[in-house]
Amino acid sequence: MKYKWLNKNVDLNTLADAVSQFLENNKFKTLTEKYNDKIRILGSRRKPNRQFISVKVIISGTPNDFTVELKAGEQMRSFLKLSSLVSFFGGGLILLKYHKTVEFYQQLEEKFWKYLEERVAELVDSAESPS
């Protein structure tokens, strides 16, 4: 999912730090990469059932015109489109596991966008004005 903000003058490095903090508060280990006009934050963790899950957040643009994209669980959602076929071949337990993982990603996404809206509102006019 991707959202765009205009005319907010937000310090994107501070926003990236807030995204990293959100992921760390949700038990993800994070890695931040900065290049050109993009900041990429990668998060990964293992759930108690030892399942590996990951998310990617990409912040791109300028302080007055930026986009935040969250990539979380796309592969899982694609797999669930084949759910009737998987069930037919006896994959009910696997399907249940995937449903729980998709539900986890959906809850994480919901919390993330709410958190991000609050952070952006706090960071309005936090970027230095160009000289």
C-alpha positions in Angstrom: 0.0 0.0 0.0 1.2 3.5 -0.8 0.3 7.0 0.5 1.4 10.4 -0.7 1.7 13.6 1.3 1.9 17.1 -0.2 3.0 20.5 1.3 4.0 19.1 4.8 7.7 20.0 4.8 8.6 16.9 6.8 12.2 15.9 7.6 12.3 12.5 5.8 15.3 11.3 7.9 13.3 11.9 11.1 10.3 10.2 9.6 12.5 7.2 8.6 13.7 7.0 12.2 10.1 7.0 13.4 9.3 4.1 11.0 12.3 2.2 12.3 11.1 2.8 15.9 7.7 1.5 15.0 9.1 -1.7 13.6 11.5 -2.2 16.5 8.6 -1.7 19.0 6.8 -4.5 17.1 9.8 -6.8 17.6 11.4 -6.4 14.1 15.1 -6.1 13.5 15.6 -3.2 11.1 18.1 -2.1 8.5 17.9 1.4 6.9 19.3 2.2 3.5 19.5 5.6 2.0 20.1 6.3 -1.7 19.3 9.2 -4.0 15.8 10.5 -2.9 14.7 7.2 -1.3 15.0 5.7 2.1 14.3 2.0 2.5 13.7 0.4 5.9 13.7 -3.4 6.0 12.2 -5.2 9.0 12.4 -8.9 9.8 11.4 -11.1 12.7 10.6 -14.7 13.6 7.2 -15.4 15.1 6.9 -17.8 18.0 6.1 -20.6 15.6 9.6 -19.9 14.0 8.0 -18.5 10.9 10.0 -15.7 9.3 8.2 -12.5 8.4 9.4 -9.3 6.8 8.3 -5.9 5.8 9.7 -3.2 3.6 9.0 0.6 3.9 10.1 2.9 1.1 10.1 6.7 1.7 10.7 8.7 -1.5 10.5 12.2 -2.7 11.1 15.6 -1.1 9.9 17.1 2.2 7.0 18.8 0.5 6.1 15.9 -1.8 6.8 12.4 -0.5 5.4 9.0 -0.7 5.5 6.1 1.8 5.0 2.6 0.6 4.6 -0.4 2.8 5.2 -3.8 1.4 4.1 -6.5 3.8 2.7 -10.0 3.0 2.0 -9.6 -0.7 3.2 -13.2 -1.3 0.9 -14.5 1.3 -2.1 -12.8 -0.2 -1.3 -14.2 -3.6 -1.0 -17.7 -2.1 -4.5 -17.4 -0.5 -6.0 -16.8 -3.9 -5.3 -20.5 -4.6 -6.9 -21.5 -1.3 -9.6 -23.8 -2.7 -7.0 -25.7 -4.7 -4.7 -26.1 -1.7 -7.6 -27.3 0.5 -8.5 -29.8 -2.2 -5.1 -31.4 -2.0 -5.2 -31.6 1.8 -3.4 -28.4 2.7 -5.8 -27.2 5.3 -3.2 -26.9 8.0 -0.9 -25.0 5.8 -3.8 -22.8 4.7 -4.7 -22.0 8.3 -1.1 -21.0 9.0 -1.1 -18.7 6.0 -4.5 -17.1 7.0 -3.0 -16.3 10.5 0.0 -14.7 8.9 -2.1 -12.6 6.5 -4.2 -11.5 9.5 -0.9 -10.5 11.3 0.2 -8.5 8.3 -3.2 -6.8 8.1 -3.2 -5.8 11.7 0.4 -4.5 11.4 -0.5 -2.5 8.4 -3.5 -0.9 10.1 -1.3 0.0 13.1 1.4 1.3 10.9 -0.7 3.7 8.9 -2.3 5.1 12.0 1.1 5.6 13.6 2.5 7.2 10.5 -0.4 9.7 10.2 0.3 10.8 13.7 4.1 11.1 13.1 3.6 13.1 9.9 1.3 15.5 11.7 3.9 15.9 14.5 6.7 16.5 11.9 5.0 19.1 9.8 7.5 21.9 9.0 10.3 20.0 10.6 12.5 20.1 7.4 15.0 22.9 7.0 14.0 25.4 4.4 16.2 25.4 1.3 18.7 28.2 1.2 
